[in-house]
Amino acid sequence: MNIAQARQFLKEENVPEWLYCFGGLGGGECYGIEPSLIGWHVYFSERGSRRSVKEHESEEDAVKDFLTRIDRGLFWLEKRHLSRT
């Protein structure tokens, strides 16, 4: 899967847009993916900084990592929400 396909997938799956960003730091805490000098960076954006940065040579590997992180984040949010109800 490439970036364009990932965008479409996230939209179709109704993943909240605030949870991810493409091509730079988001406006808050979110999972990000962007091109780098050697390939792709995948990270968590927090307080204007990139955290847990991983470099990937291929776009496909980067997208897999990006979507996995988003999936884990959604699981955590759902679990946290359910424990409060």
C-alpha positions as CSV (number, residue, x, y, z in Angstrom):
1,M,0.0,0.0,0.0
2,N,1.2,3.5,-0.7
3,I,0.5,6.9,0.9
4,A,-2.5,7.7,-1.4
5,Q,-4.0,4.3,-0.7
6,A,-3.4,4.7,3.1
7,R,-5.2,8.1,3.0
8,Q,-8.2,6.6,1.2
9,F,-8.2,3.6,3.6
10,L,-8.2,5.8,6.7
11,K,-11.0,7.9,5.3
12,E,-13.1,4.9,4.4
13,E,-12.6,3.4,7.8
14,N,-13.7,6.7,9.5
15,V,-10.5,7.0,11.5
16,P,-10.5,10.4,13.2
17,E,-8.4,12.9,11.2
18,W,-6.8,14.3,14.3
19,L,-5.2,10.9,15.0
20,Y,-2.8,11.1,12.0
21,C,-0.9,13.5,9.8
22,F,0.9,13.2,6.4
23,G,4.0,15.2,5.5
24,G,4.8,17.0,8.7
25,L,4.0,17.6,12.3
26,G,0.3,17.7,13.0
27,G,-1.6,20.2,15.1
28,G,-1.4,18.1,18.2
29,E,-0.7,14.6,19.2
30,C,-0.9,12.3,16.2
31,Y,0.9,9.6,14.2
32,G,2.9,10.9,11.3
33,I,4.5,9.7,8.1
34,E,6.7,11.7,5.7
35,P,9.5,11.3,3.2
36,S,13.0,11.5,4.4
37,L,16.4,11.7,2.7
38,I,16.8,7.9,2.7
39,G,13.2,6.9,2.5
40,W,10.4,7.5,5.0
41,H,10.0,8.6,8.6
42,V,7.1,7.2,10.8
43,Y,6.7,8.8,14.2
44,F,4.4,10.1,16.9
45,S,4.0,13.8,17.0
46,E,3.8,15.2,20.5
47,R,4.2,18.8,21.6
48,G,5.7,19.8,18.3
49,S,8.4,17.1,18.4
50,R,8.8,13.7,16.6
51,R,8.9,10.8,19.1
52,S,9.5,7.1,18.4
53,V,10.9,7.8,15.0
54,K,11.5,4.9,12.7
55,E,13.1,5.1,9.3
56,H,12.0,2.9,6.4
57,E,13.6,2.6,3.0
58,S,10.4,1.7,1.2
59,E,7.1,3.5,1.2
60,E,5.2,0.2,1.6
61,D,7.1,-0.7,4.8
62,A,6.5,2.8,6.2
63,V,2.8,2.7,5.5
64,K,2.5,-0.7,7.2
65,D,4.3,0.7,10.3
66,F,2.1,3.9,10.2
67,L,-1.2,2.0,9.9
68,T,-0.1,-0.5,12.7
69,R,0.7,2.5,15.0
70,I,-2.7,4.0,14.3
71,D,-4.5,0.7,14.9
72,R,-2.7,0.3,18.3
73,G,-3.6,3.9,19.1
74,L,-7.3,3.3,18.3
75,F,-7.3,0.1,20.4
76,W,-5.8,2.0,23.4
77,L,-8.4,4.8,23.0
78,E,-11.3,2.4,22.9
79,K,-10.0,0.4,25.8
80,R,-9.5,3.6,27.9
81,H,-13.0,4.8,27.0
82,L,-14.6,1.5,27.9
83,S,-12.9,1.4,31.2
84,R,-14.4,4.8,32.1
85,T,-18.0,3.8,31.4
